[in-house]
Amino acid sequence: MSTTDLETRYVEVCERLAAALQVVERLNMQIHRLKAELASSEEFIDRMLQREETWEPTKTVEPPHHINID
């Protein structure tokens, strides 16, 4: 290979590496966002489960007496 061929190949490889780096950076940003969404969802689920454990009815509801449930 001539020096010009090597230089051309070097530039091509550098361009591909730069493009690959941009893809990796975008994926890292998406992963970071998804992790934040997951943490938020987990916190929400934990709060709902905690409410369920401590929930007590405020009043008892009786079924209507005119409905036959036999």
C-alpha positions as CSV (number, residue, x, y, z in Angstrom):
1,M,0.0,0.0,0.0
2,S,1.2,3.5,-0.7
3,T,1.3,6.3,1.8
4,T,-1.8,7.9,0.2
5,D,-3.7,4.6,0.5
6,L,-2.8,4.3,4.1
7,E,-3.8,7.9,4.9
8,T,-7.1,7.4,3.1
9,R,-7.7,4.2,5.1
10,Y,-6.7,6.0,8.3
11,V,-9.3,8.8,7.7
12,E,-12.0,6.2,6.8
13,V,-11.3,4.3,10.1
14,C,-11.3,7.5,12.1
15,E,-14.7,8.6,10.6
16,R,-16.2,5.2,11.4
17,L,-14.9,5.4,14.9
18,A,-16.3,8.9,15.3
19,A,-19.7,7.6,14.0
20,A,-19.6,4.6,16.4
21,L,-18.7,6.9,19.3
22,Q,-21.8,9.0,18.6
23,V,-24.0,5.9,18.6
24,V,-22.5,4.8,21.9
25,E,-23.1,8.3,23.4
26,R,-26.7,8.3,22.3
27,L,-27.2,4.8,23.7
28,N,-25.7,5.8,27.0
29,M,-28.0,8.8,27.2
30,Q,-31.0,6.5,26.5
31,I,-29.8,4.0,29.2
32,H,-29.4,6.9,31.7
33,R,-33.0,8.1,30.9
34,L,-34.4,4.6,31.1
35,K,-32.7,4.0,34.5
36,A,-34.2,7.2,35.8
37,E,-37.7,6.1,34.5
38,L,-37.2,2.7,36.1
39,A,-36.2,4.2,39.5
40,S,-39.3,6.5,39.3
41,S,-41.5,3.5,38.6
42,E,-40.0,1.5,41.4
43,E,-40.6,4.4,43.8
44,F,-44.2,4.6,42.6
45,I,-44.8,0.9,43.1
46,D,-43.2,1.0,46.6
47,R,-45.5,3.9,47.6
48,M,-48.6,2.0,46.2
49,L,-47.6,-1.2,48.1
50,Q,-47.0,0.8,51.3
51,R,-50.5,2.4,50.9
52,E,-52.0,-1.0,50.4
53,E,-50.4,-2.4,53.5
54,T,-51.6,0.5,55.7
55,W,-55.0,0.9,54.0
56,E,-58.0,0.5,56.2
57,P,-61.6,0.9,55.1
58,T,-63.3,4.1,56.3
59,K,-66.7,2.5,56.2
60,T,-68.3,-0.9,55.5
61,V,-70.6,-1.1,52.5
62,E,-73.4,-3.6,52.7
63,P,-74.9,-5.0,49.5
64,P,-78.4,-3.8,48.7
65,H,-81.0,-6.1,50.3
66,H,-83.3,-6.1,47.3
67,I,-80.7,-8.0,45.2
68,N,-80.9,-11.8,45.5
69,I,-77.4,-13.3,45.5
70,D,-78.4,-17.0,45.6
